[in-house]
Amino acid sequence: MNKPITRRAQEMLNAAMVGRIPENVRMIAEDSVAKSRSVYSKIGIVTKDGMKALEEVIDVANRGAKTIGEKILRNTEANVEAALDAAEDIARAKTLPEVATLQADFVMQQLTIVGTQALEIFEISAKVAQHPFESMNSATTTTYENFHNSN
């Protein structure tokens, strides 16, 4: 039982004396390098996919913020224009009851308009908030599939 172990030890000692690396050690080293290269390649793929996903999420969020900002600007312009039109009508009024009626009509119309505008902005915001999550989910699925398909 000791003979195989002794023989193996002697072979390794002889190989060390002549500067030769034993075949099994070279095979283990080569296999380790190949596995390290494979892992590095997979990590590179995952990292690149992650960066693409992050860029897409940032781009989507930026477009969403721009859309909301533009909608708020259009609403503000419309509301200011309506207020100026109402002020013009009130300035032409000939009696106080007419002024009061014009003012009340304006306030009622604006309450309805502002409610509708707020609802529109809420709906846009909900869509804008949902899209990055969908993008991340899609990117995560793609990364997972790429990682497992490269095995």
Backbone torsions as a table, in degrees:
resi	resn	phi	psi	omega
1	MET	NA	-35.7	178.7
2	ASN	-77.2	-22.7	-178.2
3	LYS	-59.2	-47.0	179.5
4	PRO	-62.6	-39.2	-179.6
5	ILE	-67.6	-43.8	179.3
6	THR	-63.3	-44.5	179.5
7	ARG	-60.5	-43.5	-179.5
8	ARG	-63.8	-43.6	179.0
9	ALA	-63.9	-40.4	178.9
10	GLN	-64.6	-40.5	178.0
11	GLU	-61.4	-43.1	-179.6
12	MET	-67.0	-39.2	178.4
13	LEU	-65.2	-44.6	178.0
14	ASN	-61.4	-43.0	179.5
15	ALA	-62.7	-40.0	179.7
16	ALA	-66.0	-36.7	-179.4
17	MET	-64.3	-37.1	-178.3
18	VAL	-94.7	1.9	177.1
19	GLY	81.0	14.5	179.1
20	ARG	-89.2	139.3	176.6
21	ILE	-93.2	129.3	-179.3
22	PRO	-58.8	146.2	-177.0
23	GLU	-56.4	-45.1	-177.9
24	ASN	-65.4	-33.3	177.6
25	VAL	-68.9	-42.5	177.6
26	ARG	-62.7	-40.1	179.9
27	MET	-64.5	-41.9	178.8
28	ILE	-63.3	-43.6	179.9
29	ALA	-63.4	-44.9	179.6
30	GLU	-63.0	-41.8	178.9
31	ASP	-64.1	-40.6	179.1
32	SER	-63.5	-42.5	178.6
33	VAL	-64.7	-42.5	179.5
34	ALA	-63.0	-42.1	178.8
35	LYS	-66.9	-39.9	177.7
36	SER	-62.0	-42.6	178.6
37	ARG	-62.3	-40.8	179.4
38	SER	-64.4	-45.0	179.2
39	VAL	-63.5	-43.2	178.5
40	TYR	-59.7	-42.4	179.0
41	SER	-62.2	-43.8	179.7
42	LYS	-65.6	-40.5	178.4
43	ILE	-63.8	-38.5	177.2
44	GLY	-61.4	-42.4	179.0
45	ILE	-63.5	-47.3	-179.0
46	VAL	-62.6	-41.7	-179.9
47	THR	-63.9	-45.2	179.2
48	LYS	-63.0	-43.1	178.0
49	ASP	-62.7	-40.9	178.9
50	GLY	-62.7	-41.0	178.9
51	MET	-65.5	-42.3	177.8
52	LYS	-60.7	-43.6	-179.9
53	ALA	-63.5	-43.6	179.5
54	LEU	-63.4	-43.0	177.9
55	GLU	-61.0	-41.0	179.9
56	GLU	-66.1	-41.9	179.1
57	VAL	-62.9	-43.8	178.8
58	ILE	-63.8	-42.2	179.1
59	ASP	-63.2	-43.1	179.0
60	VAL	-63.9	-43.9	179.8
61	ALA	-63.8	-39.8	178.9
62	ASN	-64.2	-46.0	178.0
63	ARG	-63.0	-39.0	178.9
64	GLY	-63.9	-43.6	178.3
65	ALA	-63.2	-39.2	178.9
66	LYS	-65.0	-43.3	179.2
67	THR	-61.0	-45.7	179.8
68	ILE	-64.7	-44.1	178.9
69	GLY	-60.1	-43.2	178.4
70	GLU	-64.4	-39.1	178.9
71	LYS	-64.8	-43.2	178.7
72	ILE	-63.5	-40.8	178.9
73	LEU	-63.0	-45.5	177.8
74	ARG	-61.8	-41.3	178.4
75	ASN	-63.5	-43.2	179.9
76	THR	-62.4	-44.4	178.2
77	GLU	-60.0	-45.2	179.8
78	ALA	-63.4	-41.3	-179.5
79	ASN	-67.7	-40.4	177.7
80	VAL	-65.8	-42.7	178.5
81	GLU	-60.8	-43.0	178.3
82	ALA	-63.9	-39.9	179.2
83	ALA	-66.0	-39.9	178.4
84	LEU	-67.7	-39.3	176.3
85	ASP	-62.2	-43.6	179.1
86	ALA	-64.0	-41.9	179.3
87	ALA	-63.2	-38.1	177.7
88	GLU	-63.5	-45.2	178.6
89	ASP	-62.8	-42.3	-179.9
90	ILE	-64.7	-38.4	-179.9
91	ALA	-64.0	-28.4	179.5
92	ARG	-85.8	-9.6	-177.3
93	ALA	-61.6	146.8	-176.6
94	LYS	-102.7	-17.9	-178.7
95	THR	-134.5	159.9	177.7
96	LEU	-65.2	-40.1	176.5
97	PRO	-60.4	-35.9	178.2
98	GLU	-66.1	-40.9	177.2
99	VAL	-60.8	-46.5	-178.9
100	ALA	-62.1	-41.6	179.4
101	THR	-64.6	-46.7	179.0
102	LEU	-60.6	-42.5	-179.9
103	GLN	-64.6	-45.6	-179.7
104	ALA	-63.4	-43.0	178.1
105	ASP	-60.3	-44.1	179.9
106	PHE	-61.0	-47.1	-179.0
107	VAL	-61.6	-43.9	179.8
108	MET	-63.0	-44.4	178.8
109	GLN	-62.8	-44.5	-178.3
110	GLN	-66.0	-35.3	176.9
111	LEU	-61.6	-42.4	178.0
112	THR	-65.7	-46.6	-178.2
113	ILE	-63.3	-46.6	-179.0
114	VAL	-64.0	-36.4	176.1
115	GLY	-62.2	-44.5	178.5
116	THR	-64.7	-42.7	179.2
117	GLN	-62.4	-42.5	179.5
118	ALA	-63.0	-40.9	178.2
119	LEU	-63.9	-42.8	178.3
120	GLU	-61.1	-44.4	179.7
121	ILE	-65.3	-39.1	177.3
122	PHE	-61.7	-44.3	-179.8
123	GLU	-64.1	-42.8	177.8
124	ILE	-63.0	-43.9	-179.7
125	SER	-61.3	-40.5	179.3
126	ALA	-63.5	-42.8	177.9
127	LYS	-65.0	-43.2	-179.6
128	VAL	-63.0	-40.3	-179.5
129	ALA	-70.5	-32.8	-177.0
130	GLN	-75.2	-36.2	-173.8
131	HIS	-61.2	-43.6	177.4
132	PRO	-60.1	-36.1	178.0
133	PHE	-65.2	-39.9	177.1
134	GLU	-64.9	-41.0	178.7
135	SER	-62.5	-45.2	179.8
136	MET	-64.5	-40.3	178.9
137	ASN	-62.1	-45.6	179.2
138	SER	-62.9	-44.5	-179.5
139	ALA	-64.4	-40.2	179.7
140	THR	-64.3	-42.3	178.2
141	THR	-62.7	-44.9	180.0
142	THR	-62.9	-44.7	179.7
143	THR	-61.7	-44.0	179.4
144	TYR	-60.3	-46.5	179.8
145	GLU	-63.9	-42.9	179.3
146	ASN	-62.6	-41.5	-178.9
147	PHE	-64.1	-45.1	-177.5
148	HIS	-76.3	-28.6	177.9
149	ASN	-75.7	-19.0	-179.3
150	SER	-86.2	-0.1	179.2
151	ASN	-74.2	NA	NA
